Amino acid sequence: VDLTVDLSGRSDRASALYRALLDAVRSGRLRAGDRLPPTRALARDLGIARNTVATAYERLTAEGYLEARVGAGTFVSDVVTRPSGAGRKGVLRPRRSWQWEPSPVSGGQPVPRYDFRVGIPDAALFPFDSWRRMLASEWRLGGDTPGTYADPAGPLRLRGAIARYLAYSRGVTADPDDVIATQGTQQALDLIARVLLEPGDLVAVEDPGYPFARDVFALAGARVVPVPVDDEGLVVSRLPARTRLVFTTPSHQFPLGPPMSLARRQALLEYAATHDTAIIEDDYDSEFRFVERPLDTLHRLDAAGRVIYVGTFSKSLLPSLRAGYLVAPPSLRSALRAARQLADSHGSTPTQAALARFIEEGLLARHIRKAAKVYAARRALLTDAIGEHLGLRPIPSAAGLHLAVFLDDGIGIAARAAEEGIAVDSVASYTAGEGGRDGLVFGYGAVVTETIEPGLRRLARLSGRVS
Ligand SMILES: Cc1ncc(COP(=O)(O)O)c(C=O)c1O
């Protein structure tokens, strides 16, 4: 610890040292249990008498800040906690609805040995060299990055690149002005909640479903209603009347997997027309698809402008990039842009410009093609291993980076699995309503291919499905 001790006055150097040490303890630079230098060493370092140091130590010991342990030295006392009472902790409280802890994040945990975590792509497949090149070329004077504030919707070049990418990969017809480049899906949901929801509005979220969607709507003051899903997707007949907003994942129901049937898509649009409902279509990982021709998006089927299409580069590139987009009907354009401006002005212009070039030069499409092959192989291995070791078939799905199975006590099995280094989610952990079936959700984006089979073998043993 650096001590700033004012020794200029010849008198009372012990007091000066006392104050310096006290300040170090109170500010947390010295913490409970830290060992102080021996008096002789500190005296030598500061060029003062050993007695002076001993006097300061004794005073702090008498006051309870330090304690001398015989034969071991002098330590900051265990009873010292840095903030003195409520003073340092702060007396301010968030609003009741914001008395909320952030959820644990994948980057905050060590990588599990059998890594079936959901929603994480394989960083080893990411074309870091090309990305670095694009980024470097944007960070220069005179590039596409003027040193000014920029359009809250993102650079036109990026919005155009996203619109063209969506047209050819998803059949979504969008004008660049319909697109807002966001910091991922989460920001898109936040902006939509801000501009659409009044306190008390009903928002229907698929159940099981995406917890971060539920949370963002609840914290915007909405009443969030879980609505069940079956093998055709969201059960439209279970939507309560006058739902203001529906959140759905039609390409790849999160987390169970089935695509929403065409009949359901039409029923949902009819419901929306009757009840004046907005629909968020979250198309989070359908770039990785395992069927020839996917169903039309809700956005494409919607003639009335009720669907807000939301997508992300978190799966097709990396979640740490924080890049995504929304495609909104013109009637919401100004409000969403204003909300974005007030939320965070706009995204990082050089990163957005680099992403535009990355898409324009075909690097995104190339990366997706390459990664999809790897993921397809892992998906096939995982399907086989689930069949062989658990005797189960994954719930049919057409896209994405995870597979789910129905199974009793998924929540208990996932907890026991975690203790053995197997990271897998239970269906229950995504369920808000009552009476749903439990199961397991296996991500195959991040898993090391060779660990899939042994991971399932272990899981089968600890789940009691195999003797
Ligand atoms: C249903 C769903 N939507 C969106 C996302 C991606 O969110 P973001 O774009 O904020 O990273 C995820 C990630 O796990 C997801 O599961």
The ligand as a Gaussian input file, in Angstrom:
#p B3LYP/6-31G(d) Opt

LIG

0 1
 C      -34.370000     -15.855000     -27.384000
 C      -33.118000     -15.032000     -27.504000
 N      -33.168000     -13.857000     -28.111000
 C      -32.066000     -13.100000     -28.240000
 C      -30.848000     -13.502000     -27.755000
 C      -29.640000     -12.638000     -27.970000
 O      -29.634000     -11.516000     -27.244000
 P      -28.589000     -10.342000     -27.544000
 O      -28.726000     -10.001000     -28.995000
 O      -29.026000      -9.249000     -26.652000
 O      -27.234000     -10.872000     -27.236000
 C      -30.769000     -14.703000     -27.088000
 C      -29.481000     -15.117000     -26.502000
 O      -29.334000     -16.068000     -25.806000
 C      -31.914000     -15.501000     -26.987000
 O      -31.854000     -16.680000     -26.367000

